[in-house]
């Protein structure tokens, strides 16, 4: 089977594959509920793309031209402060949508954060035009989009609440417990922990 470079809106190139609708349903079972002709047609416009590890998927002030759904792998969405500190806002992982991408498509605004792949990623993309057509004409697709959007938005609200009210020691402890492997070891640098928690490496140390 041939593979070719597909110019995704952004600074890098990705590799699409022929669409297998069974893959869509395996990762996003809610899409099986779409039974209207327009919704089904829009799903056929989706492309399965493979994005290499450590690739910038989007960055601030770039337009959003695709709806993004992660099938495999992890994309971290982070923002940088004026003094150069980074904080991870959230991750887009298996079976999840990108809340910032959805927000940009709904508002017509550019990206305000950076998305970087932490692993090789397989994702589904739907062009913006078909995305908006689906919102207008397919009730089932519209419900899918907003259900995922609300879920990710709730996670962002939890992050803001944690940053505002939880002591850093508590947040660090929870992060270490979550990252620990079966041998109770954490294989992360102080800097990567600081980025996740929105502080400096020195504070983590």
Beta strands, then each sheet from edge to edge (+ up, - down):
strand 1: 5-6
strand 2: 14-17
strand 3: 47-51
strand 4: 56-58
strand 5: 66-72
strand 6: 75-80
strand 7: 86-92
strand 8: 96-97
strand 9: 114-117
strand 10: 121-127
sheet 1: 1+ 2- 3+ 10- 5+ 8-
sheet 2: 4+ 9- 6+ 7-
end
